[in-house]
Amino acid sequence: MSEQKRQFDLAIIGAGPGGYVAAIRAAHSGKSVALIEDKELGGICLNWGCIPTKTLLAGADVLRKVKMAKEFGVNVDHFHVDFPAMLRRKTQVVERIRKSLEGLLLSHKIHILRGFGQFRSKNEIIIKGDETYAIQAEKTIIATGSRPRNLSAFPFDYHKIHDSSSIMELATLPNKMVIVGGGVIGCEFASLFKELGVDVVVLEALPMILSLEGKNVSDAMTSSFKKRGIAVHTNVAVKSIDTHGDGVVVHMGDDLAPISADIALVAVGRQFNNENIGLEKIGVAMHPAGFIDVDDHLQTNVPGIYAIGDITGKMLLAHLASHQGIIAAQNAIGIDSVIHYNAVPSVIFTHPEVGTVGLTLEKAQEKGYDATIGKFPFQALGKSQASMETEGFAQVVVEKRSGQILGAQVVGHEAATLIAEMAVAIQNELTLDCITETIHAHPTVSEAWLEASLIASDTPIHFPPKIRRS
Ligand code: NAI
């Protein structure tokens, strides 16, 4: 049978963490599934985002521990950073996972179609790869993702002005770098490069870095960054970047002195991959900001056409894309499923790490809750003292009347893993009692949730009582 005549129950455009998970979920039902990908299986997350950055950050963490070794009673006399070796390891990890992902997809009998997918009509997709051909699909999930926002005032040249992908291809470490944007990506790379010995300056247009995570988290990260020698300038909007033989000069307006560095990383948000896929042709409704509008079944305004992941303009997170993938696939195969966004964890792999889920205190109050917090510092935990990881805190946001947990924020060692407990709590509408009545193993950092919940309940154990004024 020639490719031109192939028919599928479901086609998925984009094989990132949204698209490939949707493909596997749909394949459980025995439906025929086509997964269309123009670049690499696994998308940005596996190839240029989550996994390679976390591999490099793991290397930086080893270095951090080596630097602390003497305090643990371990003498490491000579060490140096072999950056090319770190990069090689990053590539190996990505390649290994990509290979197993391909095997996994094939084991589920998913048809991987290489090329750029474009709607010719609602049920027909042209695939432009080494050859061009068309397939028929009864239903389609659009999972085309996003890419770094390229500003015309200082476009990427991928040599001195980098985006979050090209920065990972540097052959050597710069002496100094300027990071434009103190959001998630800017802060993760600031943390990584500082650990590797680079002089790092972060420039953020808003009054605080990591502004979406709330004031407590932002303040803690700002002071931690400053303590480690990362220069953080807020209320500073970058206007232009000049490049020259030796590096870059970053301009922030007339009244501020320009900053020179070897390279700049621009991390000012992302733009949606909505072009050339034929959305207009089939009448898919788009938001003016460029993302695809979907309902709570992840269906677009065109019946049978779904969208998931970054292209839906929700939180741009791999794990949310995967979850959306499962919901959309279930709807596409006839299992009625609805998405909820109230318990989406967000994790930032800086040092110290950040984990958040649900509402911050500010957001809870904005929504009209009579809310309070219980905040416990890692300094007061035995496990944190033992491992010399005492920076940061765990905090629960609760409704005073019912004790329901509305949100949680944690800054510190293992924060990204710790936040899972609170995601379960919020997803299942648990109250403080559910946490305080759960036995948390000792000595572990998970005790921070128990202690924070006890503080919020006004019955602190390893923390002094509130001072009561009569
Ligand atoms: P972002 O939206 O988080 O932060 C961009 C920052 O740049 C903002 O704070 C903004 O005020 C600032 N900015 C914009 N223009 C500026 C200018 N001219 N001068 C100075 N500052 C300027 O975007 P980011 O960091 O690029 O991340 C993109 C997305 O990727 C985010 O939505 C994030 O959730 C996601 N992501 C998540 C990760 C994680 O969960 N660990 C890792 C990487 C990305």
Residues whose N, C-alpha, C, O or C-beta is under 5 A from the ligand:
A	BS01	NAI	V180 G181 G182 G183 V184 I185 G186 L203 E204 A205 L206 V236 A237 V238 A267 V268 G269 R270 L316 V347 I348 F349
